[in-house]
């Protein structure tokens, strides 16, 4: 199952923590196992383990299941 994690940067690049990358904003696809009781929660856990964000308040992060045909062409796979 594919989950879309959408990240919007809420602060200017210069306000980000020095460990954060401005490229974090965008669409990220996380594959989770079929039968997961909460695929969006599992995807967010995987996302945060893979990509660190020093201050979560600097970004808006959402997750939703997505049909494979609707995956954005510029999405990053995690």
Secondary structure, DSSP 8 states (H G I E B T S, - for coil): -EEEEEEEE-S-GGGS-TTS-GGG-EEEEEE--TT-TTHHHHHHHHHHHHS--S-GGGEEEEEEE--GGG--TT-EE-
